[in-house]
Amino acid sequence: MEFLKFMSVPTILFMVIVAPMWITMYYRSVNRSTRSLNLEDRESLEHMLETVDKLTDRIATLESILDADHPQWRQQVSRQERGEDSSGSKI
């Protein structure tokens, strides 16, 4: 009977203080490890980045073609964004 009384205090302390902290820290570490990208997500992200690079190159190529063929196209686009017509007056 003395042994049970002796062990009841450490058991209660373990259950009240140590066990909840242990469980909390365990699930935090599990959550952090699952937050990282898996292989499929990483490959998908790499594919999207390659696509963005290709599209950026295409836009630069199209802008250089437009600059060569129609040097004033940038001013025309900015006027249209401001709401002006080709004569310079507001629409």
N, CA and C atoms as a LAMMPS dump frame, in Angstrom:
ITEM: TIMESTEP
0
ITEM: NUMBER OF ATOMS
273
ITEM: BOX BOUNDS ff ff ff
-5.0000000000000000e+02 5.0000000000000000e+02
-5.0000000000000000e+02 5.0000000000000000e+02
-5.0000000000000000e+02 5.0000000000000000e+02
ITEM: ATOMS id mol type element x y z
1 1 1 N 0.818 -1.192 0
2 1 2 C 0 0 0
3 1 3 C 0.861 1.255 0
4 2 1 N 2.004 1.249 0.705
5 2 2 C 2.89 2.406 0.714
6 2 3 C 3.465 2.672 -0.66
7 3 1 N 3.73 1.611 -1.391
8 3 2 C 4.28 1.775 -2.744
9 3 3 C 3.283 2.506 -3.647
10 4 1 N 1.993 2.17 -3.541
11 4 2 C 0.973 2.84 -4.349
12 4 3 C 0.854 4.316 -3.985
13 5 1 N 0.917 4.617 -2.689
14 5 2 C 0.881 6.023 -2.285
15 5 3 C 2.113 6.759 -2.794
16 6 1 N 3.261 6.085 -2.744
17 6 2 C 4.5 6.693 -3.203
18 6 3 C 4.463 6.965 -4.715
19 7 1 N 3.917 6.042 -5.469
20 7 2 C 3.881 6.176 -6.932
21 7 3 C 2.723 7.035 -7.426
22 8 1 N 1.725 7.305 -6.599
23 8 2 C 0.582 8.091 -7.056
24 8 3 C 0.978 9.538 -7.355
25 9 1 N 1.85 10.13 -6.571
26 9 2 C 2.26 11.517 -6.801
27 9 3 C 3.032 11.656 -8.12
28 10 1 N 4.076 10.854 -8.382
29 10 2 C 4.754 10.979 -9.674
30 10 3 C 3.849 10.655 -10.859
31 11 1 N 2.946 9.702 -10.675
32 11 2 C 2.028 9.35 -11.763
33 11 3 C 1.101 10.517 -12.079
34 12 1 N 0.559 11.152 -11.063
35 12 2 C -0.331 12.287 -11.264
36 12 3 C 0.438 13.447 -11.91
37 13 1 N 1.657 13.709 -11.439
38 13 2 C 2.466 14.762 -12.048
39 13 3 C 2.764 14.46 -13.514
40 14 1 N 3.074 13.219 -13.805
41 14 2 C 3.339 12.829 -15.194
42 14 3 C 2.105 13.058 -16.056
43 15 1 N 0.945 12.606 -15.574
44 15 2 C -0.289 12.714 -16.353
45 15 3 C -0.756 14.17 -16.519
46 16 1 N -0.481 15.008 -15.539
47 16 2 C -0.971 16.388 -15.589
48 16 3 C 0.003 17.321 -16.304
49 17 1 N 1.306 17.105 -16.138
50 17 2 C 2.288 18.047 -16.678
51 17 3 C 3.045 17.483 -17.873
52 18 1 N 3.66 16.333 -17.716
53 18 2 C 4.557 15.817 -18.742
54 18 3 C 3.803 15.282 -19.953
55 19 1 N 2.786 14.492 -19.746
56 19 2 C 2.072 13.858 -20.863
57 19 3 C 1.457 14.88 -21.823
58 20 1 N 0.743 15.913 -21.344
59 20 2 C 0.189 16.892 -22.302
60 20 3 C 1.27 17.62 -23.096
61 21 1 N 2.373 17.973 -22.428
62 21 2 C 3.461 18.64 -23.148
63 21 3 C 4.065 17.702 -24.192
64 22 1 N 4.239 16.454 -23.825
65 22 2 C 4.812 15.457 -24.722
66 22 3 C 3.919 15.279 -25.95
67 23 1 N 2.625 15.143 -25.721
68 23 2 C 1.681 14.958 -26.829
69 23 3 C 1.655 16.198 -27.724
70 24 1 N 1.634 17.376 -27.121
71 24 2 C 1.62 18.621 -27.897
72 24 3 C 2.864 18.742 -28.764
73 25 1 N 4.016 18.49 -28.179
74 25 2 C 5.26 18.607 -28.937
75 25 3 C 5.347 17.555 -30.04
76 26 1 N 4.841 16.358 -29.782
77 26 2 C 4.864 15.309 -30.803
78 26 3 C 4.025 15.726 -32.011
79 27 1 N 2.802 16.191 -31.772
80 27 2 C 1.942 16.54 -32.895
81 27 3 C 2.399 17.808 -33.602
82 28 1 N 3.081 18.702 -32.922
83 28 2 C 3.679 19.852 -33.605
84 28 3 C 4.75 19.395 -34.578
85 29 1 N 5.582 18.463 -34.143
86 29 2 C 6.637 17.98 -35.037
87 29 3 C 6.045 17.214 -36.218
88 30 1 N 4.981 16.465 -35.993
89 30 2 C 4.324 15.754 -37.085
90 30 3 C 3.733 16.757 -38.071
91 31 1 N 3.124 17.814 -37.555
92 31 2 C 2.527 18.842 -38.41
93 31 3 C 3.6 19.542 -39.24
94 32 1 N 4.739 19.839 -38.639
95 32 2 C 5.819 20.487 -39.384
96 32 3 C 6.358 19.596 -40.485
97 33 1 N 6.449 18.317 -40.225
98 33 2 C 6.999 17.414 -41.242
99 33 3 C 6.026 17.22 -42.398
100 34 1 N 4.735 17.279 -42.151
101 34 2 C 3.771 17.123 -43.242
102 34 3 C 3.572 18.417 -44.007
103 35 1 N 4.018 19.551 -43.44
104 35 2 C 3.878 20.824 -44.13
105 35 3 C 4.798 20.942 -45.329
106 36 1 N 5.882 20.245 -45.349
107 36 2 C 6.819 20.336 -46.464
108 36 3 C 6.214 19.689 -47.708
109 37 1 N 6.739 20.065 -48.854
110 37 2 C 6.198 19.568 -50.114
111 37 3 C 6.604 18.118 -50.343
112 38 1 N 5.657 17.342 -50.833
113 38 2 C 6.024 15.976 -51.198
114 38 3 C 6.591 15.991 -52.614
115 39 1 N 7.038 14.859 -53.085
116 39 2 C 7.725 14.776 -54.378
117 39 3 C 6.824 15.224 -55.525
118 40 1 N 5.575 14.805 -55.497
119 40 2 C 4.644 15.171 -56.581
120 40 3 C 4.41 16.676 -56.621
121 41 1 N 4.226 17.294 -55.452
122 41 2 C 4.027 18.743 -55.397
123 41 3 C 5.272 19.482 -55.866
124 42 1 N 6.429 18.985 -55.48
125 42 2 C 7.681 19.625 -55.883
126 42 3 C 7.858 19.556 -57.397
127 43 1 N 7.547 18.402 -58.005
128 43 2 C 7.645 18.265 -59.465
129 43 3 C 6.657 19.188 -60.158
130 44 1 N 5.46 19.284 -59.615
131 44 2 C 4.45 20.172 -60.188
132 44 3 C 4.905 21.63 -60.121
133 45 1 N 5.483 22.008 -59.006
134 45 2 C 5.994 23.364 -58.85
135 45 3 C 7.129 23.642 -59.829
136 46 1 N 8.028 22.699 -60.003
137 46 2 C 9.115 22.855 -60.976
138 46 3 C 8.565 23.012 -62.387
139 47 1 N 7.553 22.216 -62.723
140 47 2 C 6.931 22.308 -64.051
141 47 3 C 6.294 23.684 -64.248
142 48 1 N 5.611 24.185 -63.226
143 48 2 C 4.99 25.509 -63.336
144 48 3 C 6.05 26.601 -63.496
145 49 1 N 7.145 26.484 -62.773
146 49 2 C 8.216 27.48 -62.899
147 49 3 C 8.837 27.453 -64.294
148 50 1 N 9.003 26.269 -64.867
149 50 2 C 9.515 26.171 -66.241
150 50 3 C 8.544 26.829 -67.214
151 51 1 N 7.251 26.596 -67.005
152 51 2 C 6.235 27.197 -67.87
153 51 3 C 6.267 28.722 -67.753
154 52 1 N 6.406 29.227 -66.546
155 52 2 C 6.484 30.681 -66.353
156 52 3 C 7.701 31.242 -67.076
157 53 1 N 8.832 30.561 -66.997
158 53 2 C 10.035 31.026 -67.696
159 53 3 C 9.821 31.054 -69.205
160 54 1 N 9.185 30.012 -69.742
161 54 2 C 8.91 29.967 -71.181
162 54 3 C 7.971 31.098 -71.589
163 55 1 N 6.924 31.333 -70.793
164 55 2 C 5.972 32.393 -71.122
165 55 3 C 6.623 33.774 -71.033
166 56 1 N 7.514 33.957 -70.073
167 56 2 C 8.238 35.221 -69.961
168 56 3 C 9.104 35.453 -71.194
169 57 1 N 9.776 34.405 -71.653
170 57 2 C 10.577 34.521 -72.872
171 57 3 C 9.701 34.843 -74.079
172 58 1 N 8.527 34.22 -74.164
173 58 2 C 7.618 34.485 -75.287
174 58 3 C 7.129 35.931 -75.267
175 59 1 N 6.806 36.439 -74.099
176 59 2 C 6.348 37.827 -73.995
177 59 3 C 7.462 38.774 -74.424
178 60 1 N 8.681 38.497 -73.981
179 60 2 C 9.812 39.349 -74.375
180 60 3 C 10.013 39.306 -75.889
181 61 1 N 9.873 38.129 -76.494
182 61 2 C 10.014 37.996 -77.945
183 61 3 C 8.916 38.777 -78.661
184 62 1 N 7.679 38.631 -78.194
185 62 2 C 6.571 39.364 -78.822
186 62 3 C 6.754 40.875 -78.686
187 63 1 N 7.222 41.328 -77.543
188 63 2 C 7.456 42.763 -77.379
189 63 3 C 8.566 43.253 -78.296
190 64 1 N 9.599 42.456 -78.492
191 64 2 C 10.675 42.883 -79.394
192 64 3 C 10.182 42.917 -80.844
193 65 1 N 9.333 41.982 -81.224
194 65 2 C 8.745 42 -82.578
195 65 3 C 7.877 43.243 -82.743
196 66 1 N 7.046 43.532 -81.75
197 66 2 C 6.202 44.721 -81.824
198 66 3 C 7.046 45.994 -81.855
199 67 1 N 8.126 46.032 -81.073
200 67 2 C 9.013 47.204 -81.093
201 67 3 C 9.617 47.408 -82.479
202 68 1 N 9.959 46.315 -83.168
203 68 2 C 10.561 46.423 -84.499
204 68 3 C 9.521 46.829 -85.545
205 69 1 N 8.312 46.251 -85.468
206 69 2 C 7.289 46.523 -86.477
207 69 3 C 6.511 47.816 -86.203
208 70 1 N 6.165 48.064 -84.959
209 70 2 C 5.357 49.228 -84.58
210 70 3 C 6.003 49.901 -83.37
211 71 1 N 6.938 50.81 -83.61
212 71 2 C 7.691 51.402 -82.495
213 71 3 C 6.828 52.182 -81.498
214 72 1 N 5.663 52.645 -81.896
215 72 2 C 4.822 53.466 -81.014
216 72 3 C 3.755 52.662 -80.271
217 73 1 N 3.827 51.351 -80.317
218 73 2 C 2.749 50.551 -79.723
219 73 3 C 2.641 50.744 -78.211
220 74 1 N 3.74 50.976 -77.534
221 74 2 C 3.688 51.155 -76.076
222 74 3 C 2.933 52.44 -75.708
223 75 1 N 3.149 53.511 -76.468
224 75 2 C 2.441 54.751 -76.199
225 75 3 C 0.947 54.601 -76.492
226 76 1 N 0.616 53.837 -77.548
227 76 2 C -0.788 53.609 -77.878
228 76 3 C -1.476 52.824 -76.762
229 77 1 N -0.797 51.843 -76.225
230 77 2 C -1.378 51.043 -75.137
231 77 3 C -1.572 51.907 -73.901
232 78 1 N -0.607 52.743 -73.57
233 78 2 C -0.746 53.58 -72.375
234 78 3 C -1.851 54.609 -72.553
235 79 1 N -2.031 55.132 -73.771
236 79 2 C -3.141 56.068 -74.02
237 79 3 C -4.48 55.371 -73.86
238 80 1 N -4.583 54.142 -74.36
239 80 2 C -5.837 53.401 -74.24
240 80 3 C -6.144 53.103 -72.775
241 81 1 N -5.139 52.852 -71.986
242 81 2 C -5.359 52.602 -70.565
243 81 3 C -5.86 53.847 -69.851
244 82 1 N -5.403 55.025 -70.298
245 82 2 C -5.86 56.291 -69.699
246 82 3 C -7.198 56.722 -70.23
247 83 1 N -7.668 56.116 -71.31
248 83 2 C -8.969 56.472 -71.87
249 83 3 C -8.917 57.533 -72.939
250 84 1 N -7.77 57.704 -73.625
251 84 2 C -7.653 58.693 -74.685
252 84 3 C -7.787 57.992 -76.025
253 85 1 N -8.264 58.729 -77.054
254 85 2 C -8.301 58.154 -78.399
255 85 3 C -6.999 58.47 -79.12
256 86 1 N -6.908 58.15 -80.407
257 86 2 C -5.655 58.308 -81.147
258 86 3 C -5.285 59.777 -81.362
259 87 1 N -6.234 60.728 -81.278
260 87 2 C -5.902 62.142 -81.476
261 87 3 C -5.419 62.791 -80.2
262 88 1 N -5.487 62.089 -79.067
263 88 2 C -4.973 62.631 -77.814
264 88 3 C -6.04 63.221 -76.916
265 89 1 N -7.319 63.226 -77.386
266 89 2 C -8.395 63.768 -76.541
267 89 3 C -9.04 62.659 -75.745
268 90 1 N -9.625 63.041 -74.625
269 90 2 C -10.262 62.06 -73.742
270 90 3 C -11.525 61.535 -74.402
271 91 1 N -11.797 60.242 -74.136
272 91 2 C -13.019 59.625 -74.691
273 91 3 C -14.169 59.841 -73.739
